[in-house]
């Protein structure tokens, strides 16, 4: 079985995929990248294009040729660029089964919509990261051929329990318009006026919104209290955010939102917009702060900073949310095996 991914990175898709290489049950799982950008020399991947640019068509043809030679039982396509390869292989007679894996509750742009829609027409099955993605992107006629994959990527270590509630916030993920970081910065700006020791750690590569985020930080005068750490290896996140008490993500839309799941396991109280699957596992006042209105959200967080019992109750509930959930690697492998056997 081959899992197609555009390139390696720190996003939820790439992070989850790195946990699945090897044999799981009766399935041999292999990752395949269109571009080698971001891949370390010792990475356990066996298929990749040779050219760094993700837009170099030689990568697409080269990867398609290699996959045809491998002739895997199943090809799983994550993110719209891999759908181009799936369409080419299917239309040229490749006998492999195809699964389209949907990771977000609505298309990001026109290319995403078109190529994903086209691949769905020839797919043998579908994987989704959440019920929200299934409901919003998959026609009802395909629901019987759909598997919902657990997106608990790993058991994250709990951060050291803070001695007090501090106005220290963290976010990690790509800096894209989808994440709506300007709204998060508006929120943090109001908090920083109330608490001089407020801090906000933003971790992640520029996904098209970096300059806007920098401009917003400057316009709000937050240069001394907001730190842009850039792209950070997943294993280094804990050390950078060890002093944080809250995870702040004000996305416009999401699928499962892997970073929120990670943060909850680590003991950070999430402050999140109720989009995608987040609305199904984050409950306002129980294990999270739901961000509906800016000033209301600020007041909720101020109450938690001032009330020790309320904060630590939410923290415990956030950590407990994921204790008995199946890991992604097991869920993904089991779903692949079922598709191959049908």
Number of C-alpha atoms within 10 A of each C-alpha: 23 23 20 28 23 24 20 21 19 18 17 17 20 16 17 19 21 17 14 20 18 13 12 17 10 11 18 17 21 21 22 27 23 31 25 22 18 12 15 10 8 6 9 14 16 11 21 25 25 15 15 14 15 18 13 14 13 16 21 22 16 16 22 23 14 15 21 16 10 13 16 17 18 21 24 24 28 22 20 25 21 24 29 17 21 27 20 15 19 16 10 10 9 18 13 21 20 27 26 28 26 25 24 23 24 19 19 13 9 9 12 15 14 14 18 24 18 15 23 20 10 16 22 20 20 24 25 25 25 25 17 22 22 25 14 15 17 20 9 12 7 14 14 9 14 20 23 18 24 18 25 22 23 16 13 18 12 16 18 12 15 13 7 13 18 18 23 24 24 25 26 27 23 23 24 18 17 15 19 17 24 18 16 20 20 15 19 24 21 15 20 18 10 12 14 10 12 19 22 26 20 23 23 22 21 15 13 12 18 19 12 15 20 15 12 18 21 13 10 13 12 18 13 11 17 22 15 17 13 16 17 16 12 14 8 9 14 17 9 14 23 17 20 24 27 27 26 29 24 23 20 15 21 22 23 29 23 21 17 23 24 22 27 27 26 22 27 31 30 29 25 23 21 22 18 23 20 22 15 13 15 24 17 17 15 15 25 23 25 21 22 12 10 13 11 12 17 18 13 16 18 15 13 21 17 13 13 13 11 14 23 21 15 24 24 17 20 26 21 14 15 18 11 7 11 15 18 20 21 16 17 21 21 17 17 24 18 11 19 16 7 6
